[in-house]
Amino acid sequence: MELSQTESDNVSLGETNEEVMASIDESPAEIAISVRVAVRVRPNPRPVKERSMLQVAPFSISTLPVTTTASGTFGLTGSPVSHPITFHFDEVYHEGHSQAEVYAGSVEPLVNQFLQGYNATLLAYGQTASGKTHTMGTTESQMTGGMIGRSLESIFNHLEETEAWKLRVGYLEIYNEQLVDLLR
Ligand SMILES: Nc1ncnc2c1ncn2[C@@H]1O[C@H](COP(=O)(O)OP(=O)(O)OP(=O)(O)O)[C@@H](O)[C@H]1O
């Protein structure tokens, strides 16, 4: 997605590319903190064999302790793990967190940066059925609507207050190394 002001007006939608590049050059430390990683634990859809289950212990806003049942094995080491292994993230969302909470915590700051002229990328990564599509969203519902719809809504709300703008949107799928244009 790309947002720019139209050539015929002088409305400012944020910093110019030159200003953004200059600020990045001035503060390399900002680059280091510009990548944030959040994890979202999805609800189990149906009873799963206990021995193959990873158990997620109570966790804080930024840590995710993972362990297995006594007879289980932990995928990364192949060994039974009785004590939690704690992974650290910038944000951790559990089954009870809503789409709105995930958006407010991890995506809205990115959209705000985008509206100030910065490039922004939101990447959903995970094994099949882990909830990437659910999180990114396929509906416009207030309750279940995902990150793409919420981001667009926020961007268009911002643009309503702006006189002239140009927004280009692409929607591509890469599946089995094939590139598919989902808008055609
Ligand atoms: N946080 C969640 N709350 C409720 N249901 C969820 C959640 N995450 C995923 N699901 C449900 O789990 C199922 C699988 O999720 P989804 O299709 O989003 O996975 P995916 O990562 O996109 O899978 P794939 O890589 O195979 O496309 C769907 O039925 C989805 O509605």
The ligand as an SDF file (V2000), in Angstrom:
LIG
                    3D

 31 33  0  0  0  0  0  0  0  0999 V2000
   -7.9460  -16.2050   17.4800 N   0  0  0  0  0  0  0  0  0  0  0  0
   -8.8800  -17.0110   16.9530 C   0  0  0  0  0  0  0  0  0  0  0  0
  -10.1150  -17.0670   17.4770 N   0  0  0  0  0  0  0  0  0  0  0  0
  -11.0750  -17.8610   16.9680 C   0  0  0  0  0  0  0  0  0  0  0  0
  -10.8880  -18.6590   15.8930 N   0  0  0  0  0  0  0  0  0  0  0  0
   -9.6750  -18.6640   15.3230 C   0  0  0  0  0  0  0  0  0  0  0  0
   -8.6120  -17.8440   15.8070 C   0  0  0  0  0  0  0  0  0  0  0  0
   -7.5260  -18.0580   15.0330 N   0  0  0  0  0  0  0  0  0  0  0  0
   -7.9090  -18.9480   14.1120 C   0  0  0  0  0  0  0  0  0  0  0  0
   -9.1930  -19.3170   14.2760 N   0  0  0  0  0  0  0  0  0  0  0  0
   -9.9360  -20.2840   13.4430 C   0  0  0  0  0  0  0  0  0  0  0  0
   -9.0670  -21.3500   13.1470 O   0  0  0  0  0  0  0  0  0  0  0  0
   -9.2180  -21.7960   11.8090 C   0  0  0  0  0  0  0  0  0  0  0  0
   -7.9010  -21.7100   11.0640 C   0  0  0  0  0  0  0  0  0  0  0  0
   -7.4590  -20.3600   11.0460 O   0  0  0  0  0  0  0  0  0  0  0  0
   -6.9180  -19.6480    9.7180 P   0  0  0  0  0  0  0  0  0  0  0  0
   -7.6520  -20.1090    8.5000 O   0  0  0  0  0  0  0  0  0  0  0  0
   -6.9110  -18.1850    9.9930 O   0  0  0  0  0  0  0  0  0  0  0  0
   -5.4220  -20.2170    9.6610 O   0  0  0  0  0  0  0  0  0  0  0  0
   -4.2460  -19.8730    8.6380 P   0  0  0  0  0  0  0  0  0  0  0  0
   -3.0300  -19.6550    9.4630 O   0  0  0  0  0  0  0  0  0  0  0  0
   -4.6430  -18.7450    7.7340 O   0  0  0  0  0  0  0  0  0  0  0  0
   -4.1260  -21.2280    7.8350 O   0  0  0  0  0  0  0  0  0  0  0  0
   -3.5070  -21.5120    6.3740 P   0  0  0  0  0  0  0  0  0  0  0  0
   -2.0450  -21.2060    6.4460 O   0  0  0  0  0  0  0  0  0  0  0  0
   -3.7620  -22.9710    6.1840 O   0  0  0  0  0  0  0  0  0  0  0  0
   -4.2400  -20.6480    5.3870 O   0  0  0  0  0  0  0  0  0  0  0  0
  -10.3060  -20.9230   11.1940 C   0  0  0  0  0  0  0  0  0  0  0  0
  -11.5430  -21.6340   11.2830 O   0  0  0  0  0  0  0  0  0  0  0  0
  -10.3240  -19.7010   12.0860 C   0  0  0  0  0  0  0  0  0  0  0  0
  -11.5970  -19.0830   12.1090 O   0  0  0  0  0  0  0  0  0  0  0  0
  1  2  1  0
  2  3  1  0
  2  7  2  0
  3  4  2  0
  4  5  1  0
  5  6  2  0
  6  7  1  0
  6 10  1  0
  7  8  1  0
  8  9  2  0
  9 10  1  0
 10 11  1  0
 11 12  1  0
 11 30  1  0
 12 13  1  0
 13 14  1  0
 13 28  1  0
 14 15  1  0
 15 16  1  0
 16 17  2  0
 16 18  1  0
 16 19  1  0
 19 20  1  0
 20 21  2  0
 20 22  1  0
 20 23  1  0
 23 24  1  0
 24 25  2  0
 24 26  1  0
 24 27  1  0
 28 29  1  0
 28 30  1  0
 30 31  1  0
M  END
$$$$
